[in-house]
Amino acid sequence: MAQSAGHLFVGGKVFLHAKQPGLGTEPQFGNAIYIRDGAIEHVGFEEDDAISQCRAAGAIVHDLNGQTVLPGFIDGHVHLLRLGQSLSKAALDHCENEEDVRKAIKDYAVANPDEPRILCKGWMRYMSKPLASLVDDLDPRPIYVDSKDLHTTWCSTSALKELDAENLADPEGGKIERDADGRPTGAFEESAVFNIIWPFLASVATENDREDWIWAAVKAYNESGYTGAIDMAMEEQAWETLLNIRKAQPEQQLTFRLAAYWLMRPSSSKEECLSQVDQAIKVHKQLSAEESPNLHVVGIKIICDGIIDACTAYLSEPYLKGADATKSSTGEPFWEADVLNAVVHKADAAGLQVALHAIGDAAITMAVDALSTCSPLNRHRMEHLELASARDAKRLGELGITASIQPVHADPWILRAWPGLLGGHRCERAFPYREFSDGGAALALGSDSPTSPWDIMANVYVATTRKSYRNTQYEEVVNYKFRLGICESVVAASYGSARSVFWDKRLGSLEKGKVADLTIWDMEWDEGKLLSAKVKETWFDGEKVWGV
């Protein structure tokens, strides 16, 4: 097959890969990049001989008009099927109180009379209590309200009935909220969401629905400058849907690369948990990275604790009395330490990568301990790391553990409940990204969508300013001392995510020989102007897949 003439981009800035960026790293730019047949052939300057040669050979020339070429971004933590499904849900992110929540749900119900269920997203606990009685009068159809963090689902009475909630037992690591008589009141928490709500809603959807959700998520991500992601809660139905798309439409593949971590469900039975690892090993071998470089399972995901706002993150000191703390408690780990260690070690021995969700300081210590005897060659990782001690922040680098971070979760606007729940002394340890990086930990930056918006530069903005992008008028700054640099954050959101799943030899940076995944931005390299940055084009495998 004859080679194409390729595409030459000139007249702007081309981001040159920074290998180990830090807080003060200044970006370096070329002004030309040449791609051909899906690969990057040259990155540099217009006066380079290689650029002159490709011009003479008839390359298609694209004038950047001063815009900036960055790598194709890879979201380091996403729930792809949930994201696609969420795009059609009623958004409650703007709500401030119960009245706002009720109005948003009612408006959506009226506007969508043919939907069998009312599905909502973006609720936070400060807005309203998650009681079925507060929404039952809005619509007779089942109502399901996702919390912003996806760790709670608030159900109406009709939803509770179709779930047969009265006859459901609390799963290990989760809880169905009940009244004094044992009747469910509306809230499913933690593994009750993952083990009950998610499988049920997936089961009542058709395979066409699930495929549509995947395609919608990919489209939304391409439009935002992403060419890949790392899925952090893969399970049977979502995996089968992805395989069906791969098999049924060979001529129209997803313009997206996905590495996935298989979700482990907590159990006090070590044998049950180890059998889940066996299943993950089976799926991992089913489709290898060599056979399918753009879609494969790389490891397992374990959720070690919950979240601060629900007082389910596992802490070393009790929560204070606050809006959500009904008794003195430190929260509980979702896994017994010996079971967690056995699962982690079996996965590590099989060559799987391990991803551990850990938010509270006690959970982080437990998770680092579990990974401390594993091989650093497997590039294991920890997710969120929101309240890490200085000691554990240092251990990440020492043990070769990737710090998988989501700066959008550090937005001050959504942390307003933290001082009342934790006290000022613990809030001073919130999101210590600077310590992770300075301690030598590799960073992978992601969004955790659909729990948070997946706007790349909004994520970079919060990482570098520690200010709110959700409410730019809110002046609170969360631990500025822990900020990252712009260059550091951009690399973490592209190369860092690629490296975390062994994609770094072919993806994540604009370097000769790598796959031609790139994005074109109208932006200024200034932390105060990041929220004005706009992605103009997304190129995947050398072809433009989205453009203004």
Protein Blocks (a to p, Z undefined) as FASTA:
>chain_A
ZZdebjadehiacddddfbacfklccdddfbdcdeehiafbgcdfklmklmmmmmnopac
ddekhpacddddddfbdcfklmmmmmmpccfklpcbfklmmmmmmmmmmmmmmbmbdcde
hiafklpccdfklmmmmpmbdcddddfklpaccddfklmmmnommlpccdehiacdddfk
opafhiaghjlmmmmmmmmmmmmpcfklmmmmmmmmmmmmmmnopabdcdfbbcfklmmm
mmmmmmmmmmlccfbdddddddddddfblklmmmmmmmmmmmmmmpcfklmmmbccfbdc
ddfbdcfklopaccfbdcdddfklmbdcebjafbdfklmmmmmmmmmmnopacddddfbf
mlmmmmmmmmmmpcfklopadehjlmccfklmmmmmmnopacdddfklmpmklmmmmmmm
nojmlmmmgoplklmmmnopacdddekpakbccbfklmmmmmmnopafklmmbmbdehkl
lpccfklmmmmmmmmmmmmnopmmmgoiacehiacddddddddddfklmmmpccfbdcee
hiafbdZZ
